[in-house]
Amino acid sequence: MPKYDYLCSKGCRYESEESFGSPREQKCKQCKKAKAIRQLNVPTFRYRGVGFYTTDTRKDNRKPEVLPTTSARNEDPPEQWPEKDDTLHGDAAKKKQNNTSNKKK
């Protein structure tokens, strides 16, 4: 059965183990005079086992990645870009050939 926190109108606070269907209001178990109301509280939960995302905070047993230094990287741009190949290949070449042969007729 779950435990619920109760607060009475006189200021008493207590925790009680009640069933799910128990009423929200009951007579205070401490002062036995006032009416106690069940309080909302945040449930507690814990992640256990595997299934952590890489962004979660946990100890990482792996070694950190070492990035290459600037001297190890090739920073020189190519001297000249390759020439543009204007020749058509595949279906585009066949289509152009058909268009030129149709114009001659």
Helices and strands as residue ranges (DSSP letters): E 3-8, E 13-17, E 25-27, E 35-39, H 91-104
